[in-house]
């Protein structure tokens, strides 16, 4: 029998919770719900879901705070997390992606779009990343362990958000190769995910702030690379 995916949905609007639960359970997903941020964390720790859907605006803790906390826990480093939001401001998306969010589902929610996004995101839980067979990468004084989701520079651990880690791991896995913006979007966010044009730039800036300006090189008009040593 095919594995049944478990999905946690957190929203303080009970009508939205019931709407999402109904549509997901019709597709044979197992659904658990939470009505505020702290309950979302409790449910996540208890249920270990395959995918978490967080409303941005919730009482107790908002979705961004919940995502930040979950990503700080090793067992949720690889869990797919997407946000529900009625807000379209760039700063909201950047803040959510910066703490490790994988995608956005806009309100009002259309069942077809919801299910399409969920299926696309869950496919990534079983997808082997192309061209990334080595679990440990060493580039100069930088060590990246994909299995442990760990980055160290000169032996010191660097705290990176989920997408920041995936981006530096992608570039470092092929030193010298210039990755176009289109390649990076496809490999890190997937073809089904729509993110703002500034998303890659924001993530590169954050990585440089944490690891150093020299770690990622900009190739003007093309994309980014990590130089071989």
Biotite code that builds the C-alpha atoms (Angstrom):
import biotite.structure as struc

atoms = struc.array([
    struc.Atom([0.000, 0.000, 0.000], chain_id="A", res_id=1, res_name="UNK", atom_name="CA", element="C"),
    struc.Atom([1.291, 3.447, -0.926], chain_id="A", res_id=2, res_name="UNK", atom_name="CA", element="C"),
    struc.Atom([2.590, 5.544, 1.951], chain_id="A", res_id=3, res_name="UNK", atom_name="CA", element="C"),
    struc.Atom([0.014, 8.034, 3.199], chain_id="A", res_id=4, res_name="UNK", atom_name="CA", element="C"),
    struc.Atom([1.484, 11.500, 3.528], chain_id="A", res_id=5, res_name="UNK", atom_name="CA", element="C"),
    struc.Atom([0.775, 13.396, 6.721], chain_id="A", res_id=6, res_name="UNK", atom_name="CA", element="C"),
    struc.Atom([0.106, 17.136, 6.457], chain_id="A", res_id=7, res_name="UNK", atom_name="CA", element="C"),
    struc.Atom([-0.120, 19.661, 9.297], chain_id="A", res_id=8, res_name="UNK", atom_name="CA", element="C"),
    struc.Atom([-2.263, 22.728, 8.596], chain_id="A", res_id=9, res_name="UNK", atom_name="CA", element="C"),
    struc.Atom([-2.127, 25.718, 10.962], chain_id="A", res_id=10, res_name="UNK", atom_name="CA", element="C"),
    struc.Atom([-4.578, 28.611, 10.623], chain_id="A", res_id=11, res_name="UNK", atom_name="CA", element="C"),
    struc.Atom([-6.688, 30.548, 13.126], chain_id="A", res_id=12, res_name="UNK", atom_name="CA", element="C"),
    struc.Atom([-9.649, 30.623, 10.720], chain_id="A", res_id=13, res_name="UNK", atom_name="CA", element="C"),
    struc.Atom([-11.631, 27.428, 11.380], chain_id="A", res_id=14, res_name="UNK", atom_name="CA", element="C"),
    struc.Atom([-13.511, 27.708, 8.066], chain_id="A", res_id=15, res_name="UNK", atom_name="CA", element="C"),
    struc.Atom([-10.207, 27.695, 6.164], chain_id="A", res_id=16, res_name="UNK", atom_name="CA", element="C"),
    struc.Atom([-8.937, 24.779, 8.241], chain_id="A", res_id=17, res_name="UNK", atom_name="CA", element="C"),
    struc.Atom([-12.048, 22.750, 7.481], chain_id="A", res_id=18, res_name="UNK", atom_name="CA", element="C"),
    struc.Atom([-11.905, 23.678, 3.775], chain_id="A", res_id=19, res_name="UNK", atom_name="CA", element="C"),
    struc.Atom([-8.273, 22.547, 3.470], chain_id="A", res_id=20, res_name="UNK", atom_name="CA", element="C"),
    struc.Atom([-8.826, 19.424, 5.568], chain_id="A", res_id=21, res_name="UNK", atom_name="CA", element="C"),
    struc.Atom([-11.812, 18.389, 3.437], chain_id="A", res_id=22, res_name="UNK", atom_name="CA", element="C"),
    struc.Atom([-9.944, 18.804, 0.142], chain_id="A", res_id=23, res_name="UNK", atom_name="CA", element="C"),
    struc.Atom([-6.805, 17.050, 1.341], chain_id="A", res_id=24, res_name="UNK", atom_name="CA", element="C"),
    struc.Atom([-8.603, 14.135, 2.962], chain_id="A", res_id=25, res_name="UNK", atom_name="CA", element="C"),
    struc.Atom([-10.480, 13.586, -0.312], chain_id="A", res_id=26, res_name="UNK", atom_name="CA", element="C"),
    struc.Atom([-7.060, 12.889, -1.815], chain_id="A", res_id=27, res_name="UNK", atom_name="CA", element="C"),
    struc.Atom([-6.242, 10.407, 0.981], chain_id="A", res_id=28, res_name="UNK", atom_name="CA", element="C"),
    struc.Atom([-3.819, 12.629, 2.860], chain_id="A", res_id=29, res_name="UNK", atom_name="CA", element="C"),
    struc.Atom([-3.761, 12.324, 6.632], chain_id="A", res_id=30, res_name="UNK", atom_name="CA", element="C"),
    struc.Atom([-4.425, 15.809, 8.029], chain_id="A", res_id=31, res_name="UNK", atom_name="CA", element="C"),
    struc.Atom([-3.725, 17.257, 11.477], chain_id="A", res_id=32, res_name="UNK", atom_name="CA", element="C"),
    struc.Atom([-4.621, 20.849, 12.344], chain_id="A", res_id=33, res_name="UNK", atom_name="CA", element="C"),
    struc.Atom([-3.647, 23.668, 14.680], chain_id="A", res_id=34, res_name="UNK", atom_name="CA", element="C"),
    struc.Atom([-5.336, 26.997, 15.357], chain_id="A", res_id=35, res_name="UNK", atom_name="CA", element="C"),
    struc.Atom([-2.349, 29.016, 16.541], chain_id="A", res_id=36, res_name="UNK", atom_name="CA", element="C"),
    struc.Atom([1.430, 29.040, 16.331], chain_id="A", res_id=37, res_name="UNK", atom_name="CA", element="C"),
    struc.Atom([2.278, 27.298, 19.591], chain_id="A", res_id=38, res_name="UNK", atom_name="CA", element="C"),
    struc.Atom([-0.179, 24.510, 18.857], chain_id="A", res_id=39, res_name="UNK", atom_name="CA", element="C"),
    struc.Atom([1.408, 24.138, 15.413], chain_id="A", res_id=40, res_name="UNK", atom_name="CA", element="C"),
    struc.Atom([4.789, 23.487, 17.031], chain_id="A", res_id=41, res_name="UNK", atom_name="CA", element="C"),
    struc.Atom([3.249, 20.994, 19.474], chain_id="A", res_id=42, res_name="UNK", atom_name="CA", element="C"),
    struc.Atom([1.513, 19.132, 16.651], chain_id="A", res_id=43, res_name="UNK", atom_name="CA", element="C"),
    struc.Atom([4.635, 19.138, 14.496], chain_id="A", res_id=44, res_name="UNK", atom_name="CA", element="C"),
    struc.Atom([6.724, 17.635, 17.282], chain_id="A", res_id=45, res_name="UNK", atom_name="CA", element="C"),
    struc.Atom([4.040, 15.058, 18.094], chain_id="A", res_id=46, res_name="UNK", atom_name="CA", element="C"),
    struc.Atom([3.045, 14.060, 14.552], chain_id="A", res_id=47, res_name="UNK", atom_name="CA", element="C"),
    struc.Atom([6.272, 14.546, 12.496], chain_id="A", res_id=48, res_name="UNK", atom_name="CA", element="C"),
    struc.Atom([4.367, 15.578, 9.341], chain_id="A", res_id=49, res_name="UNK", atom_name="CA", element="C"),
    struc.Atom([5.760, 15.271, 5.824], chain_id="A", res_id=50, res_name="UNK", atom_name="CA", element="C"),
    struc.Atom([4.533, 18.760, 4.966], chain_id="A", res_id=51, res_name="UNK", atom_name="CA", element="C"),
    struc.Atom([3.492, 21.763, 7.068], chain_id="A", res_id=52, res_name="UNK", atom_name="CA", element="C"),
    struc.Atom([1.156, 24.536, 5.901], chain_id="A", res_id=53, res_name="UNK", atom_name="CA", element="C"),
    struc.Atom([1.379, 27.696, 8.034], chain_id="A", res_id=54, res_name="UNK", atom_name="CA", element="C"),
    struc.Atom([-0.811, 30.760, 7.936], chain_id="A", res_id=55, res_name="UNK", atom_name="CA", element="C"),
    struc.Atom([1.357, 33.894, 8.123], chain_id="A", res_id=56, res_name="UNK", atom_name="CA", element="C"),
    struc.Atom([-0.904, 35.759, 10.540], chain_id="A", res_id=57, res_name="UNK", atom_name="CA", element="C"),
    struc.Atom([-1.718, 33.660, 13.625], chain_id="A", res_id=58, res_name="UNK", atom_name="CA", element="C"),
    struc.Atom([-2.068, 34.348, 17.374], chain_id="A", res_id=59, res_name="UNK", atom_name="CA", element="C"),
    struc.Atom([0.485, 33.183, 19.963], chain_id="A", res_id=60, res_name="UNK", atom_name="CA", element="C"),
    struc.Atom([3.202, 32.878, 17.291], chain_id="A", res_id=61, res_name="UNK", atom_name="CA", element="C"),
    struc.Atom([2.899, 33.881, 13.635], chain_id="A", res_id=62, res_name="UNK", atom_name="CA", element="C"),
    struc.Atom([3.834, 31.567, 10.793], chain_id="A", res_id=63, res_name="UNK", atom_name="CA", element="C"),
    struc.Atom([7.281, 33.085, 10.282], chain_id="A", res_id=64, res_name="UNK", atom_name="CA", element="C"),
    struc.Atom([8.144, 32.590, 13.964], chain_id="A", res_id=65, res_name="UNK", atom_name="CA", element="C"),
    struc.Atom([6.910, 28.998, 13.857], chain_id="A", res_id=66, res_name="UNK", atom_name="CA", element="C"),
    struc.Atom([8.955, 28.255, 10.746], chain_id="A", res_id=67, res_name="UNK", atom_name="CA", element="C"),
    struc.Atom([12.058, 29.836, 12.272], chain_id="A", res_id=68, res_name="UNK", atom_name="CA", element="C"),
    struc.Atom([11.701, 27.662, 15.375], chain_id="A", res_id=69, res_name="UNK", atom_name="CA", element="C"),
    struc.Atom([11.079, 24.459, 13.419], chain_id="A", res_id=70, res_name="UNK", atom_name="CA", element="C"),
    struc.Atom([14.061, 25.036, 11.154], chain_id="A", res_id=71, res_name="UNK", atom_name="CA", element="C"),
    struc.Atom([16.248, 25.425, 14.243], chain_id="A", res_id=72, res_name="UNK", atom_name="CA", element="C"),
    struc.Atom([15.406, 21.826, 15.158], chain_id="A", res_id=73, res_name="UNK", atom_name="CA", element="C"),
    struc.Atom([17.431, 19.140, 13.311], chain_id="A", res_id=74, res_name="UNK", atom_name="CA", element="C"),
    struc.Atom([14.439, 16.868, 12.714], chain_id="A", res_id=75, res_name="UNK", atom_name="CA", element="C"),
    struc.Atom([12.615, 19.602, 10.767], chain_id="A", res_id=76, res_name="UNK", atom_name="CA", element="C"),
    struc.Atom([15.533, 20.696, 8.600], chain_id="A", res_id=77, res_name="UNK", atom_name="CA", element="C"),
    struc.Atom([14.227, 18.766, 5.587], chain_id="A", res_id=78, res_name="UNK", atom_name="CA", element="C"),
    struc.Atom([10.478, 19.014, 6.264], chain_id="A", res_id=79, res_name="UNK", atom_name="CA", element="C"),
    struc.Atom([8.616, 20.849, 3.506], chain_id="A", res_id=80, res_name="UNK", atom_name="CA", element="C"),
    struc.Atom([7.038, 24.051, 4.849], chain_id="A", res_id=81, res_name="UNK", atom_name="CA", element="C"),
    struc.Atom([4.723, 26.294, 2.854], chain_id="A", res_id=82, res_name="UNK", atom_name="CA", element="C"),
    struc.Atom([2.831, 29.421, 3.859], chain_id="A", res_id=83, res_name="UNK", atom_name="CA", element="C"),
    struc.Atom([-0.766, 30.556, 3.493], chain_id="A", res_id=84, res_name="UNK", atom_name="CA", element="C"),
    struc.Atom([-0.978, 34.282, 2.979], chain_id="A", res_id=85, res_name="UNK", atom_name="CA", element="C"),
    struc.Atom([-3.406, 36.937, 1.814], chain_id="A", res_id=86, res_name="UNK", atom_name="CA", element="C"),
    struc.Atom([-0.541, 39.423, 1.715], chain_id="A", res_id=87, res_name="UNK", atom_name="CA", element="C"),
    struc.Atom([1.517, 40.057, -1.409], chain_id="A", res_id=88, res_name="UNK", atom_name="CA", element="C"),
    struc.Atom([4.159, 42.493, -0.113], chain_id="A", res_id=89, res_name="UNK", atom_name="CA", element="C"),
    struc.Atom([7.698, 41.537, -1.051], chain_id="A", res_id=90, res_name="UNK", atom_name="CA", element="C"),
    struc.Atom([8.930, 41.927, 2.528], chain_id="A", res_id=91, res_name="UNK", atom_name="CA", element="C"),
    struc.Atom([6.473, 39.261, 3.725], chain_id="A", res_id=92, res_name="UNK", atom_name="CA", element="C"),
    struc.Atom([7.677, 36.745, 1.166], chain_id="A", res_id=93, res_name="UNK", atom_name="CA", element="C"),
    struc.Atom([11.324, 37.552, 1.794], chain_id="A", res_id=94, res_name="UNK", atom_name="CA", element="C"),
    struc.Atom([10.906, 37.187, 5.564], chain_id="A", res_id=95, res_name="UNK", atom_name="CA", element="C"),
    struc.Atom([9.156, 33.841, 5.166], chain_id="A", res_id=96, res_name="UNK", atom_name="CA", element="C"),
    struc.Atom([11.676, 32.463, 2.673], chain_id="A", res_id=97, res_name="UNK", atom_name="CA", element="C"),
    struc.Atom([14.547, 33.746, 4.768], chain_id="A", res_id=98, res_name="UNK", atom_name="CA", element="C"),
    struc.Atom([13.547, 31.537, 7.720], chain_id="A", res_id=99, res_name="UNK", atom_name="CA", element="C"),
    struc.Atom([13.363, 28.463, 5.490], chain_id="A", res_id=100, res_name="UNK", atom_name="CA", element="C"),
    struc.Atom([9.918, 28.464, 3.857], chain_id="A", res_id=101, res_name="UNK", atom_name="CA", element="C"),
    struc.Atom([9.597, 26.488, 0.630], chain_id="A", res_id=102, res_name="UNK", atom_name="CA", element="C"),
    struc.Atom([6.571, 28.077, -1.048], chain_id="A", res_id=103, res_name="UNK", atom_name="CA", element="C"),
    struc.Atom([3.425, 30.224, -0.757], chain_id="A", res_id=104, res_name="UNK", atom_name="CA", element="C"),
    struc.Atom([-0.229, 29.417, -1.310], chain_id="A", res_id=105, res_name="UNK", atom_name="CA", element="C"),
    struc.Atom([-2.251, 32.588, -1.787], chain_id="A", res_id=106, res_name="UNK", atom_name="CA", element="C"),
    struc.Atom([-5.667, 33.218, -0.293], chain_id="A", res_id=107, res_name="UNK", atom_name="CA", element="C"),
    struc.Atom([-8.419, 32.921, -1.385], chain_id="A", res_id=108, res_name="UNK", atom_name="CA", element="C"),
    struc.Atom([-7.518, 29.272, -1.874], chain_id="A", res_id=109, res_name="UNK", atom_name="CA", element="C"),
    struc.Atom([-8.662, 27.399, -4.970], chain_id="A", res_id=110, res_name="UNK", atom_name="CA", element="C"),
    struc.Atom([-8.853, 23.613, -4.493], chain_id="A", res_id=111, res_name="UNK", atom_name="CA", element="C"),
    struc.Atom([-7.159, 22.811, -7.795], chain_id="A", res_id=112, res_name="UNK", atom_name="CA", element="C"),
    struc.Atom([-4.238, 25.127, -7.104], chain_id="A", res_id=113, res_name="UNK", atom_name="CA", element="C"),
    struc.Atom([-3.943, 23.893, -3.520], chain_id="A", res_id=114, res_name="UNK", atom_name="CA", element="C"),
    struc.Atom([-3.748, 20.230, -4.530], chain_id="A", res_id=115, res_name="UNK", atom_name="CA", element="C"),
    struc.Atom([-1.367, 20.943, -7.402], chain_id="A", res_id=116, res_name="UNK", atom_name="CA", element="C"),
    struc.Atom([1.026, 22.789, -5.091], chain_id="A", res_id=117, res_name="UNK", atom_name="CA", element="C"),
    struc.Atom([0.828, 20.084, -2.424], chain_id="A", res_id=118, res_name="UNK", atom_name="CA", element="C"),
    struc.Atom([1.595, 17.318, -4.927], chain_id="A", res_id=119, res_name="UNK", atom_name="CA", element="C"),
    struc.Atom([4.517, 19.282, -6.369], chain_id="A", res_id=120, res_name="UNK", atom_name="CA", element="C"),
    struc.Atom([5.976, 19.948, -2.922], chain_id="A", res_id=121, res_name="UNK", atom_name="CA", element="C"),
    struc.Atom([5.601, 16.356, -1.753], chain_id="A", res_id=122, res_name="UNK", atom_name="CA", element="C"),
    struc.Atom([7.363, 15.079, -4.861], chain_id="A", res_id=123, res_name="UNK", atom_name="CA", element="C"),
    struc.Atom([10.445, 16.845, -3.546], chain_id="A", res_id=124, res_name="UNK", atom_name="CA", element="C"),
    struc.Atom([10.529, 14.693, -0.405], chain_id="A", res_id=125, res_name="UNK", atom_name="CA", element="C"),
    struc.Atom([11.513, 11.698, -2.542], chain_id="A", res_id=126, res_name="UNK", atom_name="CA", element="C"),
    struc.Atom([13.461, 13.484, -5.273], chain_id="A", res_id=127, res_name="UNK", atom_name="CA", element="C"),
    struc.Atom([17.206, 13.010, -5.430], chain_id="A", res_id=128, res_name="UNK", atom_name="CA", element="C"),
    struc.Atom([18.899, 16.302, -6.196], chain_id="A", res_id=129, res_name="UNK", atom_name="CA", element="C"),
    struc.Atom([20.605, 16.192, -9.590], chain_id="A", res_id=130, res_name="UNK", atom_name="CA", element="C"),
    struc.Atom([24.382, 16.296, -9.755], chain_id="A", res_id=131, res_name="UNK", atom_name="CA", element="C"),
    struc.Atom([24.723, 16.046, -5.969], chain_id="A", res_id=132, res_name="UNK", atom_name="CA", element="C"),
    struc.Atom([25.921, 12.537, -5.123], chain_id="A", res_id=133, res_name="UNK", atom_name="CA", element="C"),
    struc.Atom([28.619, 13.516, -2.608], chain_id="A", res_id=134, res_name="UNK", atom_name="CA", element="C"),
    struc.Atom([27.240, 13.930, 0.890], chain_id="A", res_id=135, res_name="UNK", atom_name="CA", element="C"),
    struc.Atom([30.258, 15.903, 2.122], chain_id="A", res_id=136, res_name="UNK", atom_name="CA", element="C"),
    struc.Atom([31.748, 18.739, 0.061], chain_id="A", res_id=137, res_name="UNK", atom_name="CA", element="C"),
    struc.Atom([35.016, 20.485, 0.834], chain_id="A", res_id=138, res_name="UNK", atom_name="CA", element="C"),
    struc.Atom([35.802, 23.759, -0.950], chain_id="A", res_id=139, res_name="UNK", atom_name="CA", element="C"),
    struc.Atom([38.778, 25.545, 0.562], chain_id="A", res_id=140, res_name="UNK", atom_name="CA", element="C"),
    struc.Atom([38.033, 26.200, 4.229], chain_id="A", res_id=141, res_name="UNK", atom_name="CA", element="C"),
    struc.Atom([34.321, 25.468, 3.710], chain_id="A", res_id=142, res_name="UNK", atom_name="CA", element="C"),
    struc.Atom([32.834, 22.051, 4.560], chain_id="A", res_id=143, res_name="UNK", atom_name="CA", element="C"),
    struc.Atom([29.255, 21.166, 3.636], chain_id="A", res_id=144, res_name="UNK", atom_name="CA", element="C"),
    struc.Atom([27.580, 17.981, 4.884], chain_id="A", res_id=145, res_name="UNK", atom_name="CA", element="C"),
    struc.Atom([24.294, 17.403, 3.053], chain_id="A", res_id=146, res_name="UNK", atom_name="CA", element="C"),
    struc.Atom([23.221, 14.480, 5.193], chain_id="A", res_id=147, res_name="UNK", atom_name="CA", element="C"),
    struc.Atom([23.638, 16.416, 8.447], chain_id="A", res_id=148, res_name="UNK", atom_name="CA", element="C"),
    struc.Atom([22.552, 19.753, 6.905], chain_id="A", res_id=149, res_name="UNK", atom_name="CA", element="C"),
    struc.Atom([25.746, 21.229, 8.298], chain_id="A", res_id=150, res_name="UNK", atom_name="CA", element="C"),
    struc.Atom([28.103, 23.983, 7.112], chain_id="A", res_id=151, res_name="UNK", atom_name="CA", element="C"),
    struc.Atom([31.447, 24.698, 8.755], chain_id="A", res_id=152, res_name="UNK", atom_name="CA", element="C"),
    struc.Atom([34.135, 27.243, 7.934], chain_id="A", res_id=153, res_name="UNK", atom_name="CA", element="C"),
    struc.Atom([37.559, 26.624, 9.439], chain_id="A", res_id=154, res_name="UNK", atom_name="CA", element="C"),
    struc.Atom([35.877, 24.147, 11.778], chain_id="A", res_id=155, res_name="UNK", atom_name="CA", element="C"),
    struc.Atom([33.282, 26.614, 13.046], chain_id="A", res_id=156, res_name="UNK", atom_name="CA", element="C"),
    struc.Atom([29.613, 25.825, 12.405], chain_id="A", res_id=157, res_name="UNK", atom_name="CA", element="C"),
    struc.Atom([27.679, 28.388, 10.360], chain_id="A", res_id=158, res_name="UNK", atom_name="CA", element="C"),
    struc.Atom([23.932, 28.700, 10.996], chain_id="A", res_id=159, res_name="UNK", atom_name="CA", element="C"),
    struc.Atom([22.132, 28.859, 7.645], chain_id="A", res_id=160, res_name="UNK", atom_name="CA", element="C"),
    struc.Atom([18.424, 28.863, 6.816], chain_id="A", res_id=161, res_name="UNK", atom_name="CA", element="C"),
    struc.Atom([17.179, 25.886, 4.788], chain_id="A", res_id=162, res_name="UNK", atom_name="CA", element="C"),
    struc.Atom([17.252, 27.569, 1.383], chain_id="A", res_id=163, res_name="UNK", atom_name="CA", element="C"),
    struc.Atom([20.565, 29.228, 2.136], chain_id="A", res_id=164, res_name="UNK", atom_name="CA", element="C"),
    struc.Atom([22.008, 25.783, 2.849], chain_id="A", res_id=165, res_name="UNK", atom_name="CA", element="C"),
    struc.Atom([20.541, 24.300, -0.326], chain_id="A", res_id=166, res_name="UNK", atom_name="CA", element="C"),
    struc.Atom([21.918, 27.183, -2.395], chain_id="A", res_id=167, res_name="UNK", atom_name="CA", element="C"),
    struc.Atom([25.498, 27.018, -1.091], chain_id="A", res_id=168, res_name="UNK", atom_name="CA", element="C"),
    struc.Atom([25.413, 23.200, -1.366], chain_id="A", res_id=169, res_name="UNK", atom_name="CA", element="C"),
    struc.Atom([24.251, 23.423, -4.984], chain_id="A", res_id=170, res_name="UNK", atom_name="CA", element="C"),
    struc.Atom([26.952, 25.890, -6.017], chain_id="A", res_id=171, res_name="UNK", atom_name="CA", element="C"),
    struc.Atom([29.714, 24.179, -4.034], chain_id="A", res_id=172, res_name="UNK", atom_name="CA", element="C"),
    struc.Atom([28.804, 20.784, -5.478], chain_id="A", res_id=173, res_name="UNK", atom_name="CA", element="C"),
    struc.Atom([30.110, 21.959, -8.869], chain_id="A", res_id=174, res_name="UNK", atom_name="CA", element="C"),
    struc.Atom([32.992, 24.375, -8.202], chain_id="A", res_id=175, res_name="UNK", atom_name="CA", element="C"),
    struc.Atom([33.705, 26.599, -11.184], chain_id="A", res_id=176, res_name="UNK", atom_name="CA", element="C"),
    struc.Atom([30.335, 25.973, -12.831], chain_id="A", res_id=177, res_name="UNK", atom_name="CA", element="C"),
    struc.Atom([28.250, 29.078, -13.408], chain_id="A", res_id=178, res_name="UNK", atom_name="CA", element="C"),
    struc.Atom([24.637, 28.412, -12.444], chain_id="A", res_id=179, res_name="UNK", atom_name="CA", element="C"),
    struc.Atom([22.114, 30.614, -14.214], chain_id="A", res_id=180, res_name="UNK", atom_name="CA", element="C"),
    struc.Atom([19.292, 32.146, -12.217], chain_id="A", res_id=181, res_name="UNK", atom_name="CA", element="C"),
    struc.Atom([16.878, 29.846, -14.042], chain_id="A", res_id=182, res_name="UNK", atom_name="CA", element="C"),
    struc.Atom([18.897, 26.761, -13.023], chain_id="A", res_id=183, res_name="UNK", atom_name="CA", element="C"),
    struc.Atom([18.999, 27.890, -9.412], chain_id="A", res_id=184, res_name="UNK", atom_name="CA", element="C"),
    struc.Atom([15.243, 28.538, -9.297], chain_id="A", res_id=185, res_name="UNK", atom_name="CA", element="C"),
    struc.Atom([14.536, 25.115, -10.804], chain_id="A", res_id=186, res_name="UNK", atom_name="CA", element="C"),
    struc.Atom([16.893, 23.140, -8.564], chain_id="A", res_id=187, res_name="UNK", atom_name="CA", element="C"),
    struc.Atom([16.198, 24.958, -5.280], chain_id="A", res_id=188, res_name="UNK", atom_name="CA", element="C"),
    struc.Atom([12.544, 26.002, -5.558], chain_id="A", res_id=189, res_name="UNK", atom_name="CA", element="C"),
    struc.Atom([11.271, 23.759, -8.344], chain_id="A", res_id=190, res_name="UNK", atom_name="CA", element="C"),
    struc.Atom([9.374, 24.586, -11.514], chain_id="A", res_id=191, res_name="UNK", atom_name="CA", element="C"),
    struc.Atom([6.012, 24.647, -9.719], chain_id="A", res_id=192, res_name="UNK", atom_name="CA", element="C"),
    struc.Atom([7.003, 27.300, -7.191], chain_id="A", res_id=193, res_name="UNK", atom_name="CA", element="C"),
    struc.Atom([6.675, 31.005, -7.934], chain_id="A", res_id=194, res_name="UNK", atom_name="CA", element="C"),
    struc.Atom([8.937, 33.324, -5.960], chain_id="A", res_id=195, res_name="UNK", atom_name="CA", element="C"),
    struc.Atom([9.902, 36.965, -6.339], chain_id="A", res_id=196, res_name="UNK", atom_name="CA", element="C"),
    struc.Atom([12.713, 38.084, -8.638], chain_id="A", res_id=197, res_name="UNK", atom_name="CA", element="C"),
    struc.Atom([14.812, 39.248, -5.677], chain_id="A", res_id=198, res_name="UNK", atom_name="CA", element="C"),
    struc.Atom([14.681, 35.903, -3.881], chain_id="A", res_id=199, res_name="UNK", atom_name="CA", element="C"),
    struc.Atom([18.042, 34.553, -5.101], chain_id="A", res_id=200, res_name="UNK", atom_name="CA", element="C"),
    struc.Atom([19.773, 37.892, -4.503], chain_id="A", res_id=201, res_name="UNK", atom_name="CA", element="C"),
    struc.Atom([18.459, 38.039, -0.933], chain_id="A", res_id=202, res_name="UNK", atom_name="CA", element="C"),
    struc.Atom([19.647, 34.505, -0.189], chain_id="A", res_id=203, res_name="UNK", atom_name="CA", element="C"),
    struc.Atom([23.100, 35.149, -1.700], chain_id="A", res_id=204, res_name="UNK", atom_name="CA", element="C"),
    struc.Atom([23.421, 38.322, 0.382], chain_id="A", res_id=205, res_name="UNK", atom_name="CA", element="C"),
    struc.Atom([22.510, 36.431, 3.562], chain_id="A", res_id=206, res_name="UNK", atom_name="CA", element="C"),
    struc.Atom([25.030, 33.673, 2.816], chain_id="A", res_id=207, res_name="UNK", atom_name="CA", element="C"),
    struc.Atom([27.781, 36.237, 2.184], chain_id="A", res_id=208, res_name="UNK", atom_name="CA", element="C"),
    struc.Atom([26.979, 37.958, 5.477], chain_id="A", res_id=209, res_name="UNK", atom_name="CA", element="C"),
    struc.Atom([27.391, 34.665, 7.330], chain_id="A", res_id=210, res_name="UNK", atom_name="CA", element="C"),
    struc.Atom([30.242, 32.990, 5.446], chain_id="A", res_id=211, res_name="UNK", atom_name="CA", element="C"),
    struc.Atom([32.060, 35.864, 3.742], chain_id="A", res_id=212, res_name="UNK", atom_name="CA", element="C"),
    struc.Atom([31.811, 37.946, 0.591], chain_id="A", res_id=213, res_name="UNK", atom_name="CA", element="C"),
    struc.Atom([34.275, 35.710, -1.219], chain_id="A", res_id=214, res_name="UNK", atom_name="CA", element="C"),
    struc.Atom([32.247, 32.511, -0.933], chain_id="A", res_id=215, res_name="UNK", atom_name="CA", element="C"),
    struc.Atom([29.889, 33.134, -3.872], chain_id="A", res_id=216, res_name="UNK", atom_name="CA", element="C"),
    struc.Atom([30.951, 34.944, -7.028], chain_id="A", res_id=217, res_name="UNK", atom_name="CA", element="C"),
    struc.Atom([28.520, 36.941, -9.169], chain_id="A", res_id=218, res_name="UNK", atom_name="CA", element="C"),
    struc.Atom([28.841, 36.437, -12.916], chain_id="A", res_id=219, res_name="UNK", atom_name="CA", element="C"),
    struc.Atom([27.124, 39.531, -14.286], chain_id="A", res_id=220, res_name="UNK", atom_name="CA", element="C"),
    struc.Atom([24.253, 38.860, -16.607], chain_id="A", res_id=221, res_name="UNK", atom_name="CA", element="C"),
    struc.Atom([24.478, 35.100, -16.056], chain_id="A", res_id=222, res_name="UNK", atom_name="CA", element="C"),
    struc.Atom([24.259, 33.918, -12.443], chain_id="A", res_id=223, res_name="UNK", atom_name="CA", element="C"),
    struc.Atom([26.449, 32.711, -9.590], chain_id="A", res_id=224, res_name="UNK", atom_name="CA", element="C"),
    struc.Atom([29.314, 30.298, -8.926], chain_id="A", res_id=225, res_name="UNK", atom_name="CA", element="C"),
    struc.Atom([31.718, 29.055, -6.284], chain_id="A", res_id=226, res_name="UNK", atom_name="CA", element="C"),
    struc.Atom([35.331, 29.053, -7.454], chain_id="A", res_id=227, res_name="UNK", atom_name="CA", element="C"),
    struc.Atom([37.359, 25.834, -7.193], chain_id="A", res_id=228, res_name="UNK", atom_name="CA", element="C"),
    struc.Atom([40.387, 25.920, -4.919], chain_id="A", res_id=229, res_name="UNK", atom_name="CA", element="C"),
])
